[in-house]
Amino acid sequence: MLQGICVDTAATTVLEKDRKYFLFPGGPNHYYVSKFPNANAHTGCFRKSLFQIVQEDWPPEPSADNVPVLDSSKIYEAKLIWTTRGYQAKLGGTYYLRPSGTHAYFWYDKELKRPGGCFPLHWFTEFREVNAEETETNEAVLETKAPECEIKEETPKNFEQMSIFDFVE
C-alpha cells in the first residue's frame, strides 16, 4: 500500500487535487485509488501519472538490548509500541504474552482464548506479570454456565391454525 497526492484530476469528478489517497497496484501503469487503507474500498482505477508518491517516515525499530528477562512459564501483560507497517493497526494495544526466547506469542485476552500472533519482545514495553489468581478467576467465570431454560412445545387445547391467505380452488 502506498500513499500519494493527486497532482492532476484528469477531468474526473472522483479525484480532488492536492488530496492524499491510498494507492494499490492496478497493473503496470495504474493504481486503485481509495480514501481508506482498504484495497476493497477503492473509488476507481487511475493512471499512475496523476499521483505523486508520498514517503511517510516510519519510526526506527527499538533496540533489542532493553528487553527484561522474562519467565517463559508465566503470562505477562504488555503494550505494543512498534510493528512493521503491515501491523500498524495493532499499535498501542495491550496484549497478553507468553515469552519464547527473543519473541512472544500474544493474545487479546487474559484467558488466552483469542490468539494474535508472535512478535519480537523488544516491540513491547511496560511488562507486567499477570497473577495466576487473575487468570484462575477469569477462567472460573468462563466455566460457569447460564441455567438452561425450559421450553414447552405443547399446543393449547383450543388451538386452530390461522391462515393469512384464503386460497380459492
N, C-alpha and C positions, 0 to 999 in steps of 0.2 A: 504494500500500500504506500502510495506516495501522496504528497500534498502539493498543490500548485495553485498559482494565482492566475485567473483568467486575464489575458492581455488583449484578447480580441473576441468579441461575441459572435462574429461571423453572421451577423444579421439574424441571430436566433433570439427568441424571447425567453428561453430557458436559462441562459447564462447571464451573469451580471459581471461587468468589467470590474477589475480590481478586487474581486471576492475570492477567498480561499476555498478550494474544493478538495475532496479526497479523490484520488485518481487510481484506477485499477487497469491493468493491461487489457487492451482490447485489440490484439493483433500488433503488427509491426509499426503501424502509423496512427493508431487511435488509442484513446482512453475511455473507459466507462467512468462517467463523472457523477459524483454523489456529494450531497451536503453532509452526509453522515459517514462514519468509518465502517460502512457495511456495503460490500460489493453488490448485494441483492437489492439495495435501495437506490440504485443509480437513476439519474434523470435522463440519460441518453449516452450515446457513443459519439465522441467528437475527435477531431484531428488533434494530434499532439502539438502542432504549431500554435494552437490557441492558448496554451498554458506555459507558464514559466514555473519550473520546479522549485519548490522551497525546501531548503535543507534545514530541518529543525535540529538544534543541538540536543543531544541526549546526554544526561549526566554520566560521568565515568563510573565504572563498576567499583564498588567499595573494596577496600583491601581485605584479603582473606586472613590477615595477621591478627585481627581484633576479635576473633571468634572465641568465646569461652569454651572450656572443656565441658561437654555435656554427657550425661549418662544415657547410653542407648536403651536402657530398660525403662526409662521414665518418659513421661509426656510433658511437653513444655508448651506454653503459650508465648507467641512472639508476633511482632509486627513486621510485615514485609516492606522493606524500604527501597528495593531496587529489583528490576527484572529487565529482560530484553524487551525490545519494542513490542513483540508479539503478545506479551502477557501484561501489558500496561494496565489493563482493567483490574487486575488483582492488587495493584499497588496501594499501600496504606492500610490494607486489611489486616485483621488479627486472625491468626491461624493456630492450629494445634499441631505440634510437631513431634515426631519420633525420630531422633537423630540416627544416622547410619554413616559413620565415618565423617567425611567432609560435607555430606549432604544431609537432607532431612526430608522424609515423607511428610506431607502436610495434609490436614483435614480441615473442613469448615466447622466442625462441631466437636465438643468435648468427648462425645461417646465414640468418636472415630467411625462414624457410620457413612459420612459423605467425603470420600477422598478427593483431594485436589491435585496431587501430583508430587513431584520431587524436585526441590531446588537446592542450590548450594547454601550452606549455613550462613555464609557471610552476606547473603542478601537479606537476612533477618536481623532484628535488633530487639532490645527490651525483652529478653528471655525471662520467663517466669515459670517455675515448676508448678505443674498442676497437681495438687494433692490427690492422693488415692481416694480420700474421703469425698472430694468433689465429684470424682468420676463415678464412685460407687453410688452416691446419692442420685446422680443423674440417671444411672443405669436402673436403679430401683424404681424411679418414676416411670421410665420407659416400660419396665416389665409389668407394671400394674395395668391390668386391662379394665376397660369400661364394662359394666354389667350388661349382659345381653338382654334385649327387650323381648318380651313375649309378643308374638304376633298371632292373633287368632284369625283363621281364614274360614270362619263359618259363615254361611249365608243366613240372613234372617228368615224367619218363618213366612212372613208375608212379602217375600221378595218377588218382584216382577221386573224382567229386563225391559228397559225402555229403548225405544228406537227414535233416533232423531229424524230419520227419513222414512217415509212410508213408500214402499215400492209397490207400484201397481203392475200386476201382470196381466 
